[in-house]
Amino acid sequence: MTLTAERPETAARTAPARRGPKRRFPVQPVVAILVAVLVLGVPFWLVIATAAKDQAQALNPDLSPPSEWRLFDNFAQVFADGRMVAGFFGSLLVMVPAVIGVLILGSMAAWILGRRGGKLTAAIYALGISGIVLPPAVVTIVLLLRQLGLAGTALGMIGVYMGMYLSTVIFFVTGFVRTIPHELEEAARVDGAGPVRTFIRVILPLLRPVLATATILICLYIWNDVFYALFVVGGRLDTLPLNLYQVASAGLYLQNWHLIFAYIILMSLPLLITFVVAQRRIISGITSGAVK
């Protein structure tokens, strides 16, 4: 009885071919992209297309493209008639001090709340972030500013914004502070650093990602605010949203949707550019406190 060894080539030919796993069409990513395009792309196209039309075509805004693109002509008319330069610097005058002040105060408060425990600290933290869900009382704010002599002033508007968005900074920063090791602060104390120096030299540099996120969000809120600015400084200080509201309600842009949408595009450009440049810091700041 003899045994014959089967050659490798013959075994390879006779063995059944193995099939790899079937590749399925990525339905969920495609659907997510289509939904994002519909949700974001359609309104964006509506704004661009309407801003590029003349008055007759833009009377009833729709998604149809303009017969003749007049986007830059409408930009020039808006820039000349809408007091955009004064509104731009007025918005900066209110936004920059308010953002800097609320970041400093909010981060210092969040550092204390994130390091101390107990029921009293928890109650103070709940009170500190209650401003996120509780709307400000506009009438009370205006009456208080009148009593203080700050109604209609940039300083009064800065104080209002700082009080409104302090809760947002405390909420963002407190969770991040809890992820910072205590050993860093203990090492600074051993080196003779006091609380202020420890915060500036050790804690504040570590808070840059989350502070970048809070900065963008608060800038977005303040830059586009017209409701509170109308009651506090309406008619006495130029800001971009207030100027748009005033020229639209006064009849200059009445039914001129092409000019209104052109104004909105120009008003949104500074924050849009800032968001594109700083988007990585924004995302890292949002997710940095999620995992220790």
PyMOL commands that set and color helices and strands:
alter all, ss='L'
color gray80, all
select helices_A, chain A and resi 8-14+27-51+57-59+71-81+84-115+119-132+138-148+154-177+182-190+195-206+208-223+227-233+240-249+257-277+279-288
alter helices_A, ss='H'
color red, helices_A
deselect
rebuild
show_as cartoon
